[in-house]
Amino acid sequence: MKAIPIHQAKAQLSRLIQRACAGEEVIISRGPQPVVRLVPVGRAAPARKFGALRGKLRVDDSFFEPLPEAELAAWEK
């Protein structure tokens, strides 16, 4: 989508909001310079609960063993 001038965006704000909520990228410009992107507000992430996975995961002793040299070298690149 091309940038929409501010004066045009004022007149079509409701329509632009609908388009942004539908996933379209809406950019508003001042003259030839794009200045803002209109995006929908995301939903708040649910609060994390400490200990929610207690008893659901297991880590065996191999988790604490050193990595093989080849894998260790790949992480250090």
C-alpha positions, 0 to 999 in steps of 0.5 A: 500500500502506498502512503496516505497523506495526513489530510486524507487520513483524517477524512478516512480514519474509520476506513483506515482503522478497519483496513489495519485491523484486517491486516493491511499495512497502513502508512500515513505521510506528511508530504512525501515523507512517511511518518507513521504506521497504523497498526491494531493494538495486540491483546495483552499476553496472559500473566505468567504463573510461577510453577505452572509446569511443575511436575510436567517436565523432566530433565535427565542426567544427560542434559548436564553432560558436556556438549560434543566438540562439533556441536560446541564449535557450531554454537561458538560461530 
